[in-house]
Amino acid sequence: MTSPASGHRVVLRHRDGHHARVTYEELFFDLVYVFAVTQVSHQLLHHLSLLGLVEALVIWFAVWLGWQYTCWVTNWFNPENPRIRCLLFAAMLLGLVMASSIPQAFGDRGLIFAMCYAALQVGRTAFLVWELGPGHPLAPNYRRMLGWLMIAAVFWIAGGLAQHEWRIALWIVAAACEYLSPMFGFALPGMGRSSTRDWTIEGGHLAERCQLFMIVALGETLLVSGATFADARLWDMSSVLALLATFVGTLAMWWLYFGTSSKDASAVITASADPGRVGAHLHYVHAILVAGVIGCAVANDLVLAHPHDRLQTAQVLTLVLGPVAYLLGSTVYKRVVYGSFPLSHVAGAAAMLALVPVGYAVNLLAMGWLTTGILLGVVICEAKVARSPRAAPTGPRA
């Protein structure tokens, strides 16, 4: 496909009606985000407080948005083309430095974090605006996107230069610009707004990319469990029970996502009359889902490292809010896929919140098993639904 203005070929994916496969370039790119997810979970673990939670959420949204915007790029553009491949590799380098600076993102390396992230988002999009040229149908969308990312970059860099409280506030504004602007079609004065019907995505590929990121996040919980168990001085019964609780909890989260609805999600996007809208909804939801998984990874570390310790408020909230975020994210995810809310997930989230006062009366091992037990209860309810006739996937209602 040739850009009328530039005269060179626009390196879009070839669409032949079949599922576009995830390429090795994309899988290689994701390795940086394996490291980034680990850094976010460690950031929260080492700053386990309300302020630390806010900091971790801000960092997490930056990590997710950097991956999400790149994911949409590789849905449209061919990652095996040398120019797009080099773009991905440059994004990997910036992402690697950004992830490496996460432990000090609210300290001495805040400006490094902000500049790498802004360069990733703005640089990638500016290259694609040039690549498309002025006449391509996708060009107006990317110009609007570039405008919003440049606005966000001002807040990211200003935050990197500011002191701690102002840094948090400015970075929240920056993340909101990038997270919310697609909901309004990247609307800008004088440039109009994009329609999701213009986002001619390949649904199966986008769903698979989200699913692979979920594997990355769930893999982080297993890595945390294995590493903490390996470091235990004594493998006694409590340590073994703690490992079992964390493993079963991770398995339950896997089942609630991959065992019930992940294949249907691919079908929903593919069959939708507005695949861009459904794909955007799924990306919004996955930010919450993966945040819940990261919270659960931190909870697993606490349970394995100190199974006999009593819980402080921060630990109680960590063990409860991680699964709650995951269940609520899964609730919205299945609303997007099936058009209805799974009551088992809502009930499970309510039961988790009811454990808050219990957490002050038990140790970490007992609390770990209580939260795992609730997740298993939701799995059992979902398994019953899966065995019964279920409504066909419908996608989100207008």
C-alpha positions in Angstrom: 0.0 0.0 0.0 1.5 3.3 -1.0 1.3 6.7 0.7 0.3 9.3 -1.8 2.5 11.9 -0.3 5.6 10.1 0.7 5.8 7.7 -2.3 7.1 4.8 -0.1 5.2 1.7 0.9 3.2 1.9 4.1 4.1 -1.3 5.9 0.7 -2.4 7.1 -0.1 -6.0 7.9 -1.7 -8.0 5.1 -5.3 -8.7 5.9 -6.7 -11.8 4.2 -9.6 -12.6 6.6 -7.5 -15.0 8.6 -6.3 -14.7 12.2 -3.1 -12.6 12.1 -0.4 -14.5 14.1 1.6 -12.9 16.8 5.2 -12.5 15.5 8.5 -13.3 17.2 9.3 -9.6 17.2 6.2 -9.0 19.3 7.1 -11.8 21.7 10.7 -10.5 22.0 9.3 -7.0 22.7 7.1 -8.4 25.5 10.3 -9.7 27.4 10.9 -6.1 28.5 7.5 -6.0 30.0 8.2 -9.2 32.0 10.9 -7.2 33.7 8.6 -4.1 34.0 5.8 -6.1 35.7 8.4 -7.5 38.2 9.7 -4.0 38.9 6.1 -2.7 39.6 5.4 -5.5 42.0 8.7 -5.0 43.8 8.0 -1.3 44.0 4.7 -2.0 45.8 6.2 -4.6 48.0 8.9 -2.3 49.2 6.6 0.7 49.7 3.6 -1.0 51.2 1.4 1.9 52.2 -1.4 4.0 50.8 1.2 6.4 49.2 3.1 3.4 47.9 -0.1 2.0 46.4 -0.7 5.3 44.6 2.9 5.4 43.3 2.7 1.8 42.1 -0.6 2.5 40.3 0.8 5.5 38.5 3.9 3.5 37.4 1.7 0.6 36.4 -0.5 2.7 34.1 2.6 4.1 32.4 3.9 0.5 31.9 0.5 -0.7 30.6 -0.1 2.3 28.3 3.4 2.0 26.7 2.6 -1.6 25.9 -1.0 -1.0 24.9 -0.2 1.7 22.3 2.6 -0.5 20.9 0.2 -3.4 20.7 -2.2 -1.4 18.5 0.8 -0.4 16.3 1.7 -4.1 15.6 -2.0 -4.8 15.0 -1.9 -2.4 12.1 1.7 -2.4 11.0 3.8 -5.5 10.0 6.3 -6.2 12.7 8.4 -8.3 10.3 9.1 -5.3 8.1 12.6 -4.0 8.8 11.4 -0.4 9.5 8.8 -1.5 12.0 11.1 -4.1 13.5 13.7 -1.4 14.2 10.9 0.8 15.7 10.0 -2.1 18.1 13.7 -2.6 19.0 14.1 1.1 19.7 10.9 1.0 21.9 12.4 -2.0 23.7 15.6 -0.1 24.6 13.6 2.9 25.9 11.2 0.5 27.8 14.2 -1.3 29.3 15.7 1.9 30.7 12.3 3.1 31.9 11.7 -0.2 33.7 15.2 -0.1 35.2 14.4 3.3 36.7 11.1 2.3 38.4 12.6 1.7 41.9 13.8 5.3 41.9 11.0 6.8 39.7 9.8 8.8 42.7 13.4 9.5 43.7 16.5 10.5 41.8 15.6 8.9 38.5 12.1 10.4 38.0 13.3 12.5 35.1 15.0 9.5 33.4 11.7 7.5 33.8 9.6 10.4 32.4 12.0 11.2 29.5 12.2 7.5 28.4 8.5 7.0 28.6 7.7 10.2 26.7 10.3 9.4 24.1 8.7 5.9 23.7 5.2 7.2 23.2 5.9 10.4 21.2 8.8 9.0 19.2 6.9 5.9 18.1 3.8 7.8 17.1 5.7 10.6 15.3 7.6 8.0 13.2 4.3 6.4 12.2 2.8 9.8 11.3 5.8 10.2 9.0 5.5 6.7 7.7 1.8 7.1 6.8 2.1 10.4 5.1 -0.8 12.9 5.0 -3.1 11.0 2.6 -3.5 7.6 4.3 -6.8 6.8 6.0 -5.1 6.1 9.3 -3.0 9.3 9.3 -5.6 11.6 10.9 -6.0 9.2 13.8 -2.3 9.1 14.4 -1.9 12.8 14.1 -4.6 13.2 16.8 -2.9 10.5 18.9 0.4 12.3 18.6 -1.2 15.5 19.8 -2.5 13.9 22.9 0.8 12.1 23.6 2.7 15.4 23.3 0.3 17.0 25.8 0.8 14.0 28.1 4.6 14.2 27.6 4.6 17.8 29.0 3.1 16.5 32.2 5.4 13.5 32.4 8.5 15.6 32.0 7.2 18.4 34.3 6.5 15.7 36.9 10.1 14.3 36.5 11.4 17.8 37.3 9.0 18.4 40.2 9.2 17.4 43.9 7.4 14.3 45.2 3.8 15.4 45.8 3.7 17.4 42.6 5.3 14.6 40.7 2.5 12.3 41.7 -0.2 14.8 40.7 1.4 15.7 37.3 2.0 12.1 36.4 -1.7 11.2 37.3 -2.8 13.9 34.8 -0.3 12.6 32.2 -1.6 9.0 32.6 -5.2 10.2 32.5 -4.5 12.0 29.2 -3.3 8.8 27.6 -5.8 6.5 29.1 -8.9 8.6 28.6 -8.2 10.3 25.2 -9.1 7.2 23.1 -12.5 7.2 24.8 -13.2 10.5 23.1 -11.5 9.6 19.8 -8.4 11.7 20.5 -10.5 14.8 19.9 -8.5 18.0 19.5 -9.6 21.5 18.4 -9.2 21.9 14.6 -8.4 18.2 14.1 -11.7 16.6 14.8 -12.1 13.2 16.4 -11.5 9.6 15.4 -14.3 7.1 15.2 -13.7 3.6 16.5 -15.2 2.3 13.3 -12.1 3.7 11.6 -9.9 1.5 13.8 -9.8 -1.4 11.4 -8.1 -3.8 13.8 -7.6 -7.6 13.5 -9.6 -8.9 16.4 -8.1 -12.2 17.0 -4.6 -10.8 17.1 -5.5 -8.1 19.6 -7.2 -10.5 21.9 -4.2 -12.9 21.7 -1.8 -10.1 22.6 -3.9 -9.3 25.7 -4.0 -13.0 26.6 -0.2 -13.2 26.3 0.2 -10.3 28.6 -2.0 -12.0 31.1 0.4 -15.0 30.9 3.3 -12.6 31.7 1.4 -11.2 34.7 0.4 -14.6 36.0 3.9 -15.8 35.4 5.1 -13.1 37.8 3.0 -14.5 40.6 4.6 -17.9 40.0 8.1 -16.4 39.9 7.5 -14.6 43.2 6.2 -17.7 44.8 9.1 -19.8 43.6 11.8 -17.3 44.4 10.4 -16.6 47.9 10.0 -20.3 48.7 13.6 -21.0 47.4 14.9 -18.4 49.8 13.1 -19.8 52.9 15.6 -21.0 55.5 13.4 -23.9 56.5 10.9 -25.8 54.3 8.5 -26.7 57.1 4.8 -27.5 56.9 3.9 -23.8 57.1 6.1 -23.0 54.2 4.7 -25.8 52.1 1.1 -24.8 52.9 1.9 -21.2 52.0 3.3 -22.3 48.7 0.2 -24.4 48.0 -2.1 -21.4 48.9 -0.3 -19.1 46.5 -0.1 -21.7 43.7 -3.8 -22.6 44.0 -4.7 -18.9 44.0 -2.7 -18.3 40.8 -4.3 -21.3 39.2 -7.8 -20.0 40.2 -7.0 -16.7 38.5 -5.8 -18.5 35.4 -9.0 -20.5 35.2 -11.3 -17.5 35.6 -9.6 -15.9 32.6 -8.4 -18.7 30.3 -10.8 -21.5 31.3 -14.0 -19.6 30.6 -13.9 -16.6 28.3 -10.6 -15.9 26.5 -11.5 -17.7 23.3 -14.9 -16.1 23.3 -13.3 -12.7 23.5 -11.4 -13.3 20.2 -14.7 -14.2 18.6 -16.5 -11.1 19.9 -13.9 -8.7 18.4 -13.7 -10.6 15.1 -17.5 -10.6 14.7 -18.2 -7.1 15.9 -19.4 -4.4 13.5 -17.2 -2.0 15.5 -14.1 -4.1 16.4 -12.1 -1.0 17.3 -14.6 -0.1 20.1 -14.6 -3.7 21.5 -10.8 -3.8 21.3 -10.5 -0.5 23.2 -12.8 -1.8 25.9 -10.8 -4.9 26.3 -7.6 -2.9 26.7 -9.1 -0.7 29.3 -10.3 -3.7 31.3 -7.0 -5.5 31.1 -5.2 -2.6 32.9 -7.4 -3.4 35.9 -7.1 -7.2 35.5 -3.3 -7.1 35.4 -3.1 -4.6 38.3 -5.1 -7.2 40.3 -2.6 -9.9 39.4 0.3 -7.7 40.4 -1.4 -7.1 43.8 -1.8 -10.8 44.2 1.9 -11.4 43.5 2.8 -9.0 46.3 0.3 -10.8 48.6 1.9 -14.1 47.7 5.3 -12.8 48.6 4.0 -11.7 52.0 2.3 -15.0 52.8 5.4 -17.0 51.8 8.0 -14.8 53.5 6.1 -14.4 56.9 3.4 -17.1 57.2 3.1 -16.8 61.0 3.1 -13.0 61.2 0.0 -11.0 62.2 -1.2 -8.5 59.6 -0.9 -4.8 59.7 -3.5 -2.6 57.8 -1.3 -2.4 54.7 -1.0 -6.1 54.5 -4.7 -6.7 55.1 -5.6 -4.4 52.3 -2.9 -5.9 50.0 -4.3 -9.5 50.5 -7.9 -8.3 49.9 -7.7 -5.6 47.3 -5.5 -7.5 44.8 -8.1 -10.3 44.4 -10.9 -7.7 44.5 -9.4 -5.8 41.6 -9.0 -9.0 39.7 -12.5 -10.1 40.2 -14.0 -6.7 39.4 -11.8 -6.5 36.3 -13.0 -10.0 35.3 -16.6 -8.9 35.9 -16.3 -6.1 33.4 -14.3 -8.3 31.0 -17.1 -10.8 30.9 -19.7 -8.0 30.6 -17.8 -7.0 27.4 -17.8 -10.5 26.1 -21.2 -11.8 27.1 -23.2 -8.7 27.7 -24.0 -9.5 31.3 -22.3 -9.4 34.7 -21.3 -12.7 36.3 -22.9 -12.6 39.8 -20.3 -15.1 41.1 -17.5 -12.5 40.6 -19.5 -9.7 42.3 -20.3 -12.1 45.2 -16.6 -13.1 45.4 -15.5 -9.5 45.5 -18.0 -8.8 48.3 -16.8 -11.8 50.3 -13.2 -10.6 49.9 -14.1 -7.2 51.3 -15.8 -8.9 54.2 -12.5 -10.5 55.1 -10.9 -7.1 56.1 -11.9 -7.3 59.8 -10.9 -11.0 59.8 -7.4 -10.1 58.7 -6.6 -8.5 62.0 -7.4 -11.7 63.9 -5.4 -14.3 61.9 -1.9 -14.7 60.5 -0.8 -14.3 56.9 -1.0 -18.0 56.1 -4.6 -18.3 57.3 -5.5 -15.1 55.4 -3.8 -16.4 52.3 -5.9 -19.5 52.4 -9.1 -17.6 53.0 -8.6 -15.4 50.0 -7.6 -18.5 47.9 -10.8 -20.3 49.1 -13.0 -17.4 47.9 -11.3 -17.5 44.5 -11.8 -21.3 44.3 -15.5 -20.7 45.2 -15.8 -18.3 42.2 -14.1 -20.9 40.0 -16.5 -23.6 41.0 -19.5 -21.3 40.2 -18.0 -20.5 36.9 -17.4 -24.2 36.1 -21.1 -24.8 36.7 -22.0 -22.0 34.3 -19.5 -23.4 31.7 -21.2 -26.8 31.9 -24.7 -25.3 31.4 -25.9 -23.6 28.2 -24.4 -20.2 28.0 -25.5 -17.2 26.1 -23.4 -16.6 22.9 -20.8 -13.9 23.1 -22.5 -10.6 22.3 -19.9 -7.9 22.9 -20.7 -4.7 24.7 -24.1 -3.2 24.5 -24.6 0.3 23.2 
